[in-house]
């Protein structure tokens, strides 16, 4: 559970680092890049420990899969609440396919 929480926090930082600047298109690019790097530093402060703690309980493939699902969940919330974009039906279909991939990654064969 600690791994999941750390990955969640890291993804919140990373989503703001990668996409938060989209509301500030008048800001010069070099400033946006520096601010994004600053935010990404904090993402790494949670991402690296999450992977270190989680590896062993999960495989590296499973850790990456968990991280991607968390990224999508965080991004959907970010897009709707911060960027004011709508979730379309085809996005949901795509996410369902990703969840199907999660099933196969975690299935014990």
C-alpha positions in Angstrom: 0.0 0.0 0.0 2.9 2.3 0.7 4.1 1.8 -2.8 0.7 2.7 -4.3 0.5 5.9 -2.2 4.0 7.0 -3.1 3.2 6.4 -6.8 0.0 8.3 -6.5 1.8 11.3 -5.0 4.6 11.2 -7.6 2.1 11.1 -10.4 0.3 14.1 -9.2 3.6 16.1 -9.3 4.5 14.7 -12.7 1.1 15.5 -14.2 1.5 19.1 -13.1 5.1 19.2 -14.4 4.1 17.8 -17.8 0.7 19.4 -18.3 0.1 22.2 -15.8 1.8 24.8 -18.1 -0.9 24.3 -20.7 -3.0 26.9 -18.9 -0.1 29.4 -19.2 0.6 29.5 -22.9 1.6 33.1 -22.7 4.6 32.2 -20.5 7.9 31.9 -22.4 8.9 28.3 -23.0 12.2 28.4 -21.1 10.4 29.5 -17.9 7.9 26.7 -18.3 10.7 24.2 -18.7 12.5 25.4 -15.6 9.3 25.3 -13.5 8.5 21.8 -14.9 11.9 20.5 -13.9 11.5 22.0 -10.4 8.1 20.2 -10.0 9.6 17.0 -11.5 12.3 17.0 -8.8 9.5 16.4 -6.2 8.0 13.6 -8.4 11.3 11.8 -8.3 11.4 12.2 -4.5 8.3 9.9 -4.4 8.8 7.8 -7.5 12.2 6.4 -6.7 11.3 5.3 -3.2 8.1 3.8 -4.5 9.9 1.6 -6.9 12.6 0.7 -4.4 10.1 -0.3 -1.7 7.7 -2.0 -4.2 10.3 -4.1 -6.0 10.2 -7.5 -4.5 6.5 -7.3 -3.6 5.9 -6.6 -7.3 8.0 -7.3 -10.4 9.4 -4.3 -12.3 6.8 -5.1 -15.0 4.0 -4.9 -12.4 5.4 -1.7 -10.9 5.3 -0.1 -14.3 1.8 -1.3 -14.9 0.6 0.1 -11.6 2.3 3.4 -12.3 0.6 3.7 -15.7 -2.8 3.0 -14.3 -2.3 5.5 -11.6 -1.0 8.0 -14.2 -4.3 7.6 -16.2 -6.5 8.0 -13.1 -4.6 11.1 -12.0 -4.6 12.5 -15.6 -8.3 12.0 -16.0 -9.0 13.9 -12.8 -6.4 16.6 -13.8 -7.9 17.0 -17.3 -11.5 17.3 -16.1 -10.9 19.4 -13.0 -7.8 21.6 -14.0 -7.9 21.8 -17.8 -11.7 21.6 -18.0 -11.7 19.0 -20.7 -14.4 16.4 -21.1 -14.0 12.6 -21.1 -15.2 11.1 -24.3 -16.5 7.6 -24.9 -13.5 6.6 -27.0 -11.1 7.5 -24.1 -13.1 5.2 -21.8 -12.9 2.4 -24.3 -9.1 2.9 -24.6 -8.8 2.8 -20.8 -10.8 -0.4 -20.6 -8.3 -2.0 -23.0 -5.5 -0.8 -20.7 -7.3 -2.4 -17.8 -7.4 -5.6 -19.8 -3.6 -5.4 -20.1 -3.4 -5.0 -16.3 -5.3 -8.3 -16.0 -2.8 -10.1 -18.1 0.2 -8.5 -16.3 -1.0 -9.6 -12.9 -2.5 -12.9 -13.9 -0.6 -15.9 -12.4 -0.1 -18.4 -15.2 
